[in-house]
Amino acid sequence: MVDKPAPDASRRSEKSRRAIYAAALALVAETGYPKTTIESIAARAGVGKQTIYRWWPSKAEVLMEAFLDLGEQAAARQGDEQVDGPGEGPPDGIPDTGDLAADLKAVLRATVDELLDPAFEAPARALAAEGVVNERLGRQFVAKLLEPQLELYVRRLRSAQDAGAVRPGVDPRVALELFVSPLAQRWLQRTAPISYEYTDTLVDYALYGLAPR
C-alpha cells in the first residue's frame, strides 16, 4: 500500500487566503461595505467563517489586508512591465526625469485611473469611510496606505529642491497637499468629476507657488 503525501497546509492556507481576499473585494464592489459580512465573505470564498476569524478579527481587517494585497499585486505587474524600460525611477515610486511638472502630472494621471477603477474605488471608499468611525482601522489606513504614498511625493519634491526647481524653504510634506488633498477631497465627496485636466491644473497651480522667485 503506497503512502500518500500529507496535504501541504501552507499551500492550502494561501489558496484560502487568496480566495478570501477576492471575495471581500468583490462583495464590497457588488453590495457595498455595510451589506458585506464575514458570513458572506466565507460563503463566496468557499471557506468556513471560523477560518476567517482565525486570521482577522473583523471584516474591516479582511478588507484592509485584501486592499493592501491588491496594491502590491498591481505594483508587481507594473514592475514587470517596466523591467526593460529606461529605468528613470522605481516602479512603485515617482519618476525623476528632471521635469518635476511632467513627473507629477504623470503620477497623478495614473492616480486618476486608479481612483476611477471600480476594483479599486469601492474598497478604497469603504476603508476611508470606516476609518472615520473606527479609530484603529483609521490609524492603519493612514500608516499602511496613505503615509507610504505621501513619502514618495516628499522624496520627489526634495529632489526638486536639490535641483533648484522648488524654493529651499518649502516644506515638502506641506507642499504635496497642494495637489494631493484637493484630488482626494473631490474624489471622496464627489463634488465634481476628476480628470487628467483637473490634476494637470492642480500641478500647474501648485508649482507656480513653489517655484523659486
N, C-alpha and C positions, 0 to 999 in steps of 0.2 A: 504494500500500500504506500503510495507516494504522499509525503507530507506536503501540504500546500503552504506557501509562504503566508505569514500573517499580513493582514492589510496594513498599509503604511498610514498610520494615524495622522502624520503631519500633512501628507498629500490630501487625505480626506478632509482635514480641518481647513486647509487652504481652499479647497473646492467649495466647501460650505461658506467660508468667509466671503469668497468672491460672489457666490450666489446671493448672500445677504446684502452685500453692497449694491448689487444690481437691482435687487428687489426694492430696497429702500429708496434708491434714486428714481426708479420707475414709478413707484406708488406716489411719491411726493409730486411728481410731474403730472400724474393722471388724476389723483383725487385731492391733492393739497395736503399740507402738513397736518392740520387738525384731524383729518379723517384717516391718516396713516397711523397704524398701531403696530405694536410688537407682534400681535397675532397675525395681522395681515402680511407683515414682512415675512414672518415664518412660513405662512402658507404659500406665498409667492416663491420663496426660496426653496421650499421643499424640505425644511428642517423643523425640528421641534422648537417651541418658543423658549424652552429651558436652555437650548444651545445658545440662543441669543443672549439670554440673561447671564449665562456663564461668562460671556465676553464683554458685555456692555450693560450698564445699569439702567439705561433708558433709550427711547427711540431717538432722542436728540443726540446722544453719544454715537449711536449707529450712523446717523446721517452725517455727523461731523467727520467720522472716520471714512465713510464712503466718499464724501466730498473731497477730502484730502487725497484719497487714492485716485479719484477722478483727475485731479490736478496733476498728480505725479505721472499718471499714465499719459496725459496729454503732453507733459514736458518731455517724457521719454520718447514719444513719437516725434516731437519737434526736433529733439536732439538727433534722432536717426536721420531725419530729413536734411539736417544741416551738417552731417559728417563730412561731406565733400564740398561744403560751401567755403566762402572766403575766410571764415573764422574771425569776424570782426567783433565778436563778443560771445559770452557764454549763452547756450540755448535757452537757459532759464533766467537770463539777465537782460539788461538793456544794452543794445549795441552802442559802441563808441566809435563812430566813424569820423569824429571831428566836427560833425554838424549837429549841434545839440537840438535844434528845432526839428530837423529831419528825424533824428533818433526818437525823440519824444512823440512826435506825430505817428511814427510807425508803431510804437508800442501801444499808444492809446487807441489807434485804429484796430489793432489786434484785440484790445480790451473791449472795444465796442462789439466786435464779432462774438467774443466770448459771452458778454452780458446779454446778447440777443439770441444766443444758442439755447433752445428750450432745455437741453440736457443739463446745462449749467445754471440757467436762470431760476428754475423752480427751487432746487435745493439751496441756492445762494440766498434767495429771498427768504426762504423758510428759516435758515440759520440766522440771518440778520434780524429777522423779526423775533424769533425765540430768544436770541441773545439779549434783547432789551429787557425781557421779564425774567430770564433765567441767568442770574449773575455768574454762576460757574461756567455755563456754556458761553456767555458773553466774553468772559476772560479768555477762554480757549479760542474763540473765534478771532479775537484780536491777536493773541500770541501766536497762534498757528497759521492763520490765514493772512491777516492784514499786515502785521509788522514785517514779516519776511519780504512781502512785496514792496512795502514802502521803503525798506532799506535799500532796495535796488535803485530806486529813484534818488535816494540820498547819495549813494556812491556815484551815480552818473552826474549829479549836479556838482559834487565836489570835484570830479574830474574836469568839469567845465570851468569851475573856479580856477583850478590849476592852469587851465589853458587860456584864462583871461576872458572867457565868454560870459561869466557871471561875476558880479561885484564881490570883492573879497569879504565884505561884512555881512553878506546874506547868509542866513541860517537855512541850510538845505532842507531840514526837517519841516520848517515852516513854509518854505518856498514851494515844496511839492504840493501843498494843499491848494495852491492857486489853480491847479488844473485837475488834481485828483478828486478833491472834495466836491466841486460843482458837478462833475460827471456822476459821482456816486449818489449825490442828492437827487439829481434829475432822474436817474435810473430807479432809485428806491421809491420816490414819491410819484413817479410818472407824471411830472408836471409838464413835460414836453418830450418829444422823441429824441433819442440820442443818435448821433450820426458822425461820420468822418468829418463833415464840415464843422460840426459843433466842436469836436475835440481839437481839430486843427486851429480853430479860432481861440480856444482856451490857451493853447500853447503860444500862439502869437501874442495874445494879451499878456500872458504871464511873463514871457521873455522880454517884452517891451519894458516891463517894470524891473526885471532882474539884470538887464544888460548894463555894462559899465557906462557911466555918463560921459 
